[in-house]
């Protein structure tokens, strides 16, 4: 990651099979580096509808490119119980009453929590952003090091240090 003096950043993440390049804006708040992708992308878009005679909630998931993906779905009830549906593909059926839900892609990206809007809706067409997005993401600064977050929002177990020779 390169942090420029004008408040812009350039982020490159390489794995054995993929390369991710993101640009955005950064600022310091207290002991935290705050990152926002630019342009910003919605991480989750949900279209609710009512399907007559459907006795369960149906969640249909694709990525923003319209491709079917593997994901985990977590539904949260009014009593704060979590229903976990793992190894899901295309559609998921939930036969319990839930108020909110979120997704985690098999690549570890976690969606924002979605609150169900309609009291009678039972079908949810979901577009999930499966590319990393920085949205008010906070990385802890400690002296001359920064602890980044992983794509799921949890702290990494390594630290970044300043380099005088950015590559």
N, C-alpha and C positions, 0 to 999 in steps of 0.2 A: 504494500500500500504506500502510495506517495501522497503526503499532505502538502498542498501548496500554500504559500503565504496568503493568497487571496481568498482562502476559505473553501477551495475546491479540493477534491481528492480523486485519485485514480487507483482502482483496486483490481488486482489480477490474482486469480486463484487457479492453479493448475493441478490437475490430477493425472493419473495415468491415461485416462481416456477423454477428459474434457478440459476446456479452458473457459473460464468466466472472466469477462472484463466489464467493470461497472465504473461509472463516474458519478459524482455527487458533490454535496456540500457538507462541510464539517464545522463544528464550533466546540468550544470548551465551556462546560457548565460544572462548576465546582471541581471535583476530581474525576470528571468523566469527559470522554471524547464522544460527541453526539454526531451520528452519521445519518444522512438522508440521501437516497438515490436521486439522481436527476437525469432524465425526467422520471417522476415518480409513477409507479404502476400500482393499481389495486391488487392486493394479494388474494382477495377472495370476492367473487361476485356471486350472489345467490338470487335466483328467481323462484319465488314461491307460487304455488298454484294448488287448486283443489281438484283431485281426481275422484269423481263419485264412486262410491262403493269400495274404496280402498280402505282396509281396516288397519293399516300400518303406515308409518312414515317411510317414503321412498326417497333416497338421496342418490341422484345421478351425478357422477363426477367426471369431468374431463379437464385437461389442462387448457390454458388460454389459446392454444393452437387447435383445439378441438379434438385432441388425441386422447384416447382412453389411457388411464394411468392406474398403477397400483398405489394404494394408500391405506392408512389406518383412520378410522372414524371414531371420535369420542363424543358421545352425547351426554349431557348433564341434565339431571332431573331437578325438579323444584326442591327436593330435599338434599340437593348437592351430591347425590350419588352419580358416579360416572359409569357409563356403559361403554365398553371398549370393543370395537369390532376391528379385528386385525386382518391383514392380508386380504383387503377388499379390492375389487376390480369392477369398474363400470358403475354398478349400482349396489346400494346397501339398503336392507330393510330393518327398520327399528319398530318393534311392536310395543314399546313402552313410551310413556309420555315424557318428552324432553322439552326443555326451554331453550337450550343453547347447544351448539356443537362446534367442533373444530376438527381439522384434518392434519395429518402428518404424512408427507410423502415418503416413499421408501428411501429417498435421498436425504431425509432428515429435515426438510423444510416444514415449519409449522405455520398453519394459517392463523389469522386472528380468530378470536372467539366470535361466533355468529349467533345473535339473538333472534329467535323465530319471531316474526312480526305478526302473522295472522293467527287467530285463535282456531281456525278450522283448516288451515293449509296442511296438506299431507304429502305434497310432492315438492322436492327441492332440486332444481337444476343448478349445479355448482360449477363455476369456472375457477380453477385453482391455479395461481401463478406458481409454476414449478422452477422458476429461475430466482436466484437469490435477490432479495430486495432489502435495502436498508431503509427503515422507516422509524425515525426517532430512536435509532439503536444506540445504546449506551455501552461504551467500552471503558473499563476502569483504568485510570492513570495512577501509577504508584511510582513516584520518583522519576526515573528515566525509562520506565517500562510501561507498556499498555497490555492489559489482558483482554483479548478479543472475545467475542461470542461466536459460537458455532451457528450454523444455519437454523437450528431449532431454538435459539435464543439463550442457551445455557453457556456459562463461562467455559472457555477452552482451558486445557491443562498446560498451556505454554504461554509465554509472554513475548511481546514484540519489543525490540530495542531500536533506537535511532541509528541509522546508517548514514555516514557522511558521503557514501558513494551509491546513491540509488541506482538500481539496474533498470 
